[in-house]
Amino acid sequence: METHVITITYHDCAVTYGLREQDLREFVELGLVQLAPGAPDTIRDEPEHLARLARLQHELGLSTTAIDVVLAMRRRMQQLQQELTQQRARALQLEQFVYGSGRTLEADDYL
């Protein structure tokens, strides 16, 4: 999956996504968004991620620390989903080996 990264100033990000500049600074302090290297008051991140932050804050009314917890749980869930996909591929490979129905497959063949 290809990601698209943008570089945007705090002010433009606040206007575009409806976030306060102070909230953006807190997101940076918590490591929720990345600063653009060599550019003061500028963020370099994925637009989908910035929109997600705005939704969590506006639609759910979450604080910045609560957003940090939600995003940590989301990352963990994505990691577990990837591990589950790999384990399913390994189980299929084992079944095919045991029942002699084909070649040995790599787990990445099913990702």
C-alpha positions, 0 to 999 in steps of 0.5 A: 500500500502506497502512502502519500505524505504532505508537508503543511504549516501548522496554520494551514493544517489548522485551517484545513483540518479544523484543528487548533495550532496548540493541539497540533503542537501537543500532537507533535510532543506526543509523537502523533504527527511528525515535524518536517525536517528543517522547516519550523512550524511545519508538519510532514505526515499523511493527510489521512492521518491528519484527518483521523486526528481531526475526526477523533477530536471533533466527532468523538471529543477526545483529548489529545492523550485519549487520541494517543491511546486510541492510535496506539490501540489501532497500531496494535490491532493492525499489527495483530491483523498482519500476524493473523494473516501470516499465521493463516498462511503458515497453517495453509502451507502446513496443511498443503505439506501434510496432505501432499497437495502442492509446493511449499508456499511463503507466508507473503504469498497470501499477503 
